[in-house]
């Protein structure tokens, strides 16, 4: 009885660990759309598209920010 219980526990642990090892999430990717050039002092529109597969309560993209010449201009 004790050997059967130990064997069942080992098999259950192997199944759980094997299933948990499969990852469905990827790294966050960002696509930036902005003009190639702009005159000094002019306003430009920058569009960013952030994508991430497999979001859940502990693995997700929280925020992104845009820096221009080292200064954060938008979050």
Secondary structure by P-SEA (a helix, b strand, c coil): caaaaaaaaaaaaaaaaaaaaccccccbbbbbbccccccccbbbbbbbbbbbccccccccccbbbbbcccccccc
